[in-house]
Each structure stands twice: as structure tokens, then as C-alpha cells.
Amino acid sequence: SATDALELGIDVGGLDAVIMNGYPGSVNSFWQRAGRAGRGGRDGLAIMGAREDPLDAYLLRHPEAVLDAARERALTRPDNPKILEDHLLCAVAEAPLSPSETSFLPDGALDAIERLERRGEVTFAAGAFRSTGDPAPALGVSIRGMGGPSVSLRVGDVEIGTMERWRAMHSAHEGAVYLHRGATFVVESLDLEKGIAAMRPAEVDHYTQAVVQSVIVETGRRGGDGRMALVDATVSEEVIGFRRKALDGSEQSDVEPLLLPPIVFETTAVRLELPVETGTNADPARRMGGLHGAEHALLAIAPLFAGCDRGDLGSSWFAAAPPDGRPCVYVYDRAPGGVGLSDGLFADRAAWVEAAHRLVAECPCADGCPVCLLSPRCESGNEPLDKPETAAVLAWLTERLR
């Protein structure tokens, strides 16, 4: 039994078979895991067991979406202000950087290094930006995330790991079940001022899922048209509670409330404008169920096209979004500043929307189920949802993107 470290090429010798617990999140990861078996010219067997999840269910019906797919692009956003500032800080510690040299760097590099100068983190002298004296700023730059304040994960006085503050509010809040190196812990408290999540070892028969309330405000357009656009946005996420769910997926508790501060960050998003009426139903309640259902379906299938984990993306829907009051759905990068996931979705927008439509239309259930529309993370408890209206909304959008 192994974590995703199995993808890294560890020597597993004579392994005959690999059994994957659900879709690992990308085509690359799927083949890396499958390739651990049958080394040295020997036959091997790879099995993927689907979870009760819309994306896994879609892949059971469309295995070609993985087996015949090209490997994912490497997505990144080197002009992400946070990434850019950290790398410039490291660059000037190596050698002075003149303003003219920033023209060879990503857009916004000159603005970024001038921000560093105003904060006193670099200085400008003799025609170049220079380090203020820190000999190794790279030691303070995270290579595993977006940086920012971190939270120490502790069992008693022993630190077993660290986590970015914004991730801790999602995964290390009070009551959360946390897995670490094969051991299970329950978080007893999360002190954001001290940056400590205190936890204890525990044997439990459930896992936890945070319930997040999101508000998104569009701040600029990067590309696209009124029907679908790639935009800059400010997102405010607030973890309002969490659910306990049995390991076999059979039971789910009510939302247990949490009182945590909102997480506000700049990011990139895809905006999809939806029809005011589909022509199939004019009832306002059913229209709301169709818009909400479209958000669920688009988010559920998005990791297949963004090449990421389900938790790396967020979404929000509006019955009347500014500035023109049209209904729309936003799907956004949850990493502050964005790392290119929305760019990937926007590039494959026609295929993405069509797959979301097929996810809903091909499911044999009548009213929506856990493998097409229902989401355990839905902040409104999966209300309202209307499967026929959702299918009509996505069919309308698919037709207009062809």
C-alpha cells in the first residue's frame, strides 16, 4: 500500500499488478502508477477501482478519455505576482539586476521588483536592483506551494509537518481527520495566531470534508468573449463547517459549523455565461436548479482537462452576475495568483463543456446522484438541483461552443 510516491519511479522489482484507488487526477499520474507493474519486459496488470465520484463514473463510461489521451501540458503562470516576487528576490541575491534586464522576464517583472524595493526587500543602487543582505532568500521560498504564513502540525510537542495557512483552514481545522505517513490523526484545535494545529493519534471510521462558502468578484478580462472568458478575479473563501463521512461512503453527517476568518486572494478564473431561459422550462426555481447543477457538473469534470487534483479548483454560480446581470458560473484556481489551471480549462473549453453535458445526460438516474450531480462539498446541501434543466443548460452551452 502506497501513497502517490509510487509515481516517482521507486524500484518495485517484480511487481505484477497495481490497483489504483480511484482516478489519480491526471493522465500522467495514471500511467506512472500503471507502469510500476510488469517491469523488465514482463507482463503486468493495472486496475483502477472507481470511487463514488462523478469524474470516476465518467471515466468508467469513457475510458478512452484516459487510455487514448495525450499527456497533459505542464501548466504554470510565471507572471503570478507571488511567484515572480519570490524568484526575483532570489535572483538579485545571485547578481544585480538592471531594469532593462527585466524585459527578458515574464510580464510584470519590473513592477514586481519595484514593489520589493518599496518594501525594503531589495535596494536600487548604481543602476541595478541589489540584495539588501540576506545571503540565502531561497530558504524562505516555498517550492511546494504559494508561500505565506504556515501552520505547524503538532502531536504534543513534536512537529510532524507544516501546511500553508489557507490550506490548514481547509484540511487542519478543529475536528478534521488528517492522514500522515499511514497514520491517522484528529485535529483538536487550530490556533491561527500562533500558527499551530494540535492533533492526536486516533483510529476513526470516517473522513472529513470542509464546506466552503465562496464569493468571487471579476476584476479584469484576459481573453474570450461574452459567452466564455478567461478573467482575473478576487475570491473570498470561508470555511463555514465540515462534514464527517464514513469511509465506505454510506453515511454523511450534517454540517458541523466552524468559525474561521475568510481567505481572500487574487486568482484567475473561467467565466461561463449561461442562458436566462433554456426554452425547456420557464419556472424560476427549476432555472436555479439548472444553473446550480451546471456548476457542479463543470467543476466535477474539470480536473480531467486541467490535469489537477479536485481540490485545486473552486467554483461559484450566480443567477445574475455583474456587470450585466446574466447567469454565469465561475471555475477558478484555488492557489493564490493562479498557476495556469484556468488557462488549461479555457484552452479546452469546448471539450470540457461537452464532457460535463455527457456526465449528466448519460447517468441513468432521474434526479441527480453522487456520480453525476451531488457534491459532498456543496455549501447549500445540494439545493436546489434540477437534473433535466442542468442537462438543457449544458446542451445549450455545448452547442454555442462548437
C-alpha positions in Angstrom: 0.0 0.0 0.0 1.5 3.3 -1.1 0.7 7.0 -1.5 1.4 8.8 -4.7 5.1 8.3 -4.0 4.6 5.2 -6.2 4.7 7.6 -9.2 8.3 8.6 -8.6 9.9 5.5 -10.0 10.8 3.7 -6.8 12.3 0.2 -7.5 9.5 -2.2 -7.0 11.3 -5.1 -8.6 8.9 -7.9 -9.5 5.6 -6.2 -9.0 2.9 -8.0 -11.1 -0.2 -5.7 -10.5 -1.2 -2.3 -9.5 -4.7 -1.5 -8.1 -5.5 2.3 -8.1 -8.0 3.7 -5.6 -9.8 6.0 -8.0 -8.6 8.2 -10.8 -5.3 9.8 -9.5 -6.0 13.2 -11.1 -4.1 13.2 -14.3 -3.3 11.0 -17.3 0.4 11.3 -16.4 -0.2 10.0 -12.9 -2.4 7.2 -14.2 0.3 5.8 -16.5 3.1 6.4 -13.9 1.2 4.2 -11.5 0.2 1.6 -14.0 3.8 1.4 -15.2 5.1 0.2 -11.8 3.9 -3.3 -12.7 5.5 -5.5 -15.4 9.0 -4.1 -15.4 11.8 -5.6 -17.5 9.6 -6.8 -20.3 7.3 -8.9 -18.1 3.5 -8.7 -18.4 1.8 -6.5 -15.8 -1.8 -5.7 -14.7 -3.2 -2.3 -13.8 -6.7 -1.9 -12.3 -8.5 1.3 -11.4 -11.3 1.0 -8.9 -13.8 3.8 -9.3 -14.9 5.8 -6.3 -18.4 7.2 -5.8 -17.4 10.3 -7.7 -18.7 11.9 -10.9 -15.3 12.0 -12.6 -14.6 8.4 -11.8 -18.0 7.4 -13.0 -17.5 9.3 -16.3 -14.2 7.5 -16.9 -15.9 4.1 -16.5 -18.1 5.0 -19.4 -15.4 6.8 -21.3 -12.1 5.0 -20.6 -10.7 6.4 -23.9 -10.6 9.8 -22.1 -7.5 8.4 -20.2 -6.3 5.4 -22.3 -6.2 7.4 -25.6 -5.5 10.8 -24.2 -2.3 12.8 -24.8 -0.2 13.6 -21.8 -1.1 16.8 -20.0 0.6 20.1 -20.7 2.8 21.4 -17.9 0.7 24.4 -16.7 2.3 27.3 -14.9 1.9 31.1 -14.5 5.3 32.7 -14.3 3.7 36.1 -14.2 1.9 35.2 -10.9 2.9 38.1 -8.7 3.7 36.0 -5.7 5.8 33.5 -7.7 7.5 36.4 -9.6 8.4 38.4 -6.5 9.9 35.3 -4.7 12.0 34.4 -7.7 13.2 38.0 -8.3 14.3 38.1 -4.6 16.4 35.0 -5.1 17.8 36.4 -8.5 19.2 39.6 -7.0 20.8 37.6 -4.3 22.8 35.9 -7.0 23.7 39.0 -9.1 22.5 42.6 -9.5 19.5 43.0 -11.9 19.2 46.1 -14.1 15.7 47.5 -15.1 16.4 46.7 -18.8 17.1 43.0 -18.0 13.5 42.7 -16.7 12.3 42.8 -20.3 13.6 39.2 -20.7 11.5 38.1 -17.7 7.7 37.5 -17.5 5.3 40.4 -17.8 5.1 42.4 -14.7 8.7 41.7 -13.6 9.7 45.4 -13.4 6.5 46.2 -11.3 7.2 43.3 -9.1 10.8 44.2 -8.3 9.8 47.8 -7.7 7.3 46.5 -5.1 10.1 44.6 -3.4 12.2 47.8 -3.4 9.3 49.8 -1.8 9.0 47.2 0.9 12.8 47.3 1.6 13.4 43.8 0.5 15.8 44.9 -2.3 17.6 48.2 -3.0 18.4 50.1 -6.1 22.0 51.4 -6.4 24.4 52.1 -9.3 21.8 51.4 -11.9 20.7 48.0 -10.7 18.5 46.3 -8.1 20.6 44.5 -5.4 20.1 42.3 -2.4 19.7 44.1 0.9 21.9 41.5 2.5 20.1 38.2 3.0 22.6 35.7 1.7 20.0 32.9 1.1 16.5 34.2 0.5 15.7 30.9 -1.3 15.5 29.2 2.1 12.3 31.2 2.8 10.7 30.5 -0.6 8.3 27.5 -0.6 8.7 25.1 -3.5 5.6 23.1 -2.5 3.0 25.9 -2.5 2.4 29.6 -2.7 4.2 30.5 0.5 2.7 32.9 3.0 2.2 32.1 6.7 2.4 28.4 7.6 0.9 26.3 10.3 2.8 23.8 12.3 1.1 20.4 12.6 1.9 19.0 16.1 1.3 15.9 18.1 2.2 17.1 21.6 5.5 18.9 21.3 6.5 17.1 18.1 6.1 18.7 14.8 5.1 16.2 12.1 4.8 18.7 9.3 3.8 22.1 8.2 1.0 23.5 5.9 0.2 26.8 4.4 -2.3 28.8 6.5 -5.0 28.8 3.8 -4.7 25.0 3.3 -4.8 24.4 7.1 -8.2 26.1 7.3 -9.5 23.6 4.8 -7.7 20.5 6.0 -6.5 21.0 9.6 -9.4 22.8 11.2 -10.8 21.6 14.5 -12.3 18.1 14.1 -10.6 17.4 10.8 -9.2 13.9 10.1 -5.6 14.2 8.9 -3.5 11.4 7.4 0.3 11.5 7.7 2.6 8.7 6.6 0.0 6.0 7.0 -1.2 7.2 10.5 -4.5 8.9 11.3 -4.8 12.0 13.4 -7.8 14.1 14.6 -7.2 17.9 14.9 -8.1 19.1 18.4 -7.5 22.8 17.8 -6.3 25.2 15.2 -4.6 28.4 16.5 -4.1 30.7 13.6 -2.4 33.4 15.7 0.3 31.0 17.0 0.3 29.0 13.7 -0.3 25.7 15.4 -2.7 22.8 14.7 -2.7 20.4 17.7 -3.7 16.9 16.8 -3.8 13.4 18.4 -3.5 9.9 17.0 -6.8 8.3 16.5 -8.5 5.3 14.9 -11.6 6.5 13.2 -14.2 5.1 10.7 -14.7 8.3 8.8 -13.0 11.2 7.0 -13.9 14.9 6.9 -14.7 17.3 4.1 -14.7 21.1 4.6 -17.7 23.1 3.5 -16.6 26.3 1.8 -18.7 29.4 1.0 -17.2 31.3 -1.9 -17.7 34.8 -3.2 -16.0 35.8 -6.5 -15.6 39.3 -8.0 -14.3 39.7 -11.5 -11.6 42.3 -11.8 -10.4 42.1 -15.5 -10.5 40.1 -18.7 -7.6 38.2 -20.2 -9.4 36.7 -23.2 -12.5 35.3 -24.7 -15.9 36.8 -25.3 -19.2 37.2 -23.6 -20.1 33.5 -23.8 -16.9 32.3 -22.2 -13.9 34.3 -20.9 -10.6 33.9 -19.0 -10.7 36.5 -16.3 -8.8 37.9 -13.3 -10.8 37.7 -10.1 -10.8 38.3 -6.3 -12.1 35.3 -4.4 -13.2 35.2 -0.8 -13.5 31.7 0.6 -14.8 31.0 4.1 -14.7 27.5 5.6 -18.2 27.6 7.3 -18.1 24.0 8.6 -17.3 20.4 7.8 -19.0 17.0 7.3 -18.0 13.6 8.6 -18.3 10.9 6.0 -18.0 7.1 6.5 -15.0 5.5 4.8 -17.3 3.4 2.7 -19.2 6.5 1.6 -22.5 5.2 3.0 -23.2 7.9 5.6 -22.7 11.6 5.9 -23.3 13.8 8.9 -24.9 17.2 9.0 -22.6 20.2 8.7 -20.7 21.0 11.9 -20.1 24.7 12.0 -16.7 26.4 12.2 -15.8 30.0 12.9 -12.8 30.8 10.7 -11.8 34.1 9.0 -12.3 34.4 5.3 -9.4 33.7 2.9 -9.1 36.5 0.3 -6.9 36.1 -2.7 -6.3 37.1 -6.3 -6.5 34.4 -8.9 -7.6 33.5 -12.5 -11.0 32.0 -13.5 -13.1 30.9 -16.4 -16.4 32.7 -16.7 -19.2 30.8 -18.5 -22.3 32.7 -19.3 -25.5 30.6 -19.2 -28.9 31.1 -20.8 -31.5 33.1 -19.0 -34.0 30.5 -20.2 -33.3 27.3 -22.0 -36.6 27.1 -23.7 -37.5 23.9 -21.9 -38.7 25.4 -18.7 -39.6 28.9 -17.6 -40.1 28.1 -13.9 -37.6 30.3 -11.8 -37.0 27.5 -9.2 -36.1 25.0 -11.9 -33.9 27.5 -13.7 -31.9 28.0 -10.4 -31.6 24.2 -10.1 -30.2 24.1 -13.7 -27.7 26.8 -13.1 -26.5 25.2 -9.8 -26.4 21.8 -11.4 -24.3 23.2 -14.3 -21.8 24.5 -11.7 -21.5 21.1 -10.1 -21.0 19.2 -13.4 -18.5 21.6 -14.8 -16.4 21.5 -11.6 -16.7 17.7 -11.3 -15.3 17.1 -14.8 -12.7 20.0 -14.8 -9.8 18.1 -13.3 -9.7 15.8 -16.4 -8.9 18.9 -18.5 -6.9 20.9 -16.1 -4.7 17.9 -15.1 -5.0 18.6 -11.4 -6.5 17.4 -8.1 -10.1 18.0 -7.4 -9.2 20.3 -4.5 -7.1 22.6 -6.7 -10.2 24.2 -8.3 -13.1 26.1 -6.8 -16.4 27.3 -8.3 -19.3 29.7 -7.8 -22.5 30.4 -9.6 -24.7 33.4 -10.0 -28.3 33.9 -11.1 -27.5 37.5 -12.1 -23.8 38.3 -12.1 -22.4 41.8 -12.5 -22.0 43.8 -14.6 -24.8 42.8 -17.0 -27.0 40.6 -14.7 -26.6 37.4 -16.7 -26.5 34.0 -15.1 -23.0 32.5 -15.1 -20.6 30.0 -13.5 -17.0 30.7 -12.5 -14.4 28.0 -12.1 -11.1 29.2 -10.6 -7.6 28.3 -9.5 -7.6 28.0 -5.7 -3.9 28.8 -5.5 -3.4 32.5 -4.8 -2.4 34.2 -8.1 -3.4 31.2 -10.2 -1.0 28.6 -11.6 -2.5 28.1 -15.0 -5.3 25.6 -14.4 -7.9 28.0 -15.6 -5.8 28.7 -18.7 -5.9 25.0 -19.4 -9.7 24.8 -19.0 -10.2 27.8 -21.2 -8.0 26.3 -23.9 -10.1 23.1 -23.9 -13.4 24.8 -23.3 -15.5 23.1 -26.0 -14.4 19.6 -24.9 -14.7 20.4 -21.2 -18.3 21.7 -21.6 -19.3 18.8 -23.8 -17.9 16.3 -21.3 -19.9 18.0 -18.5 -23.0 17.6 -20.6 -22.3 13.9 -21.2 -21.6 13.3 -17.5 -25.2 14.4 -16.7 -27.0 13.2 -19.8 -25.6 9.6 -19.7 -26.2 9.0 -16.0 -29.3 6.7 -15.7 -30.6 8.4 -12.5 -33.7 10.5 -12.6 -33.0 13.4 -10.3 -29.2 13.5 -9.8 -27.0 11.3 -7.7 -23.5 11.2 -6.2 -21.9 10.1 -9.5 -23.3 12.9 -11.6 -24.5 16.0 -9.7 -24.5 15.6 -5.9 -21.4 17.0 -4.2 -20.5 16.5 -0.5 -18.8 19.9 -0.5 -21.8 21.9 -1.7 -22.3 24.7 0.8 -26.1 24.7 0.2 -26.6 20.9 0.8 -27.2 20.2 -2.9 -30.2 22.5 -3.0 -31.6 23.5 -5.5 -30.6 21.0 -8.2 -32.6 20.0 -11.3 -31.1 17.3 -13.5 -33.2 17.8 -16.6 -32.7 21.6 -16.5 -29.0 21.1 -15.9 -28.8 18.9 -19.0 -30.6 21.5 -21.0 -28.3 24.3 -19.8 -25.2 22.3 -20.7 -26.6 21.3 -24.1 -27.2 25.0 -24.9 -23.7 25.9 -23.9 -22.2 22.9 -25.8 -24.0 23.9 -29.0 -22.7 27.5 -28.8 -19.1 26.5 -28.3 -18.9 24.2 -31.3 
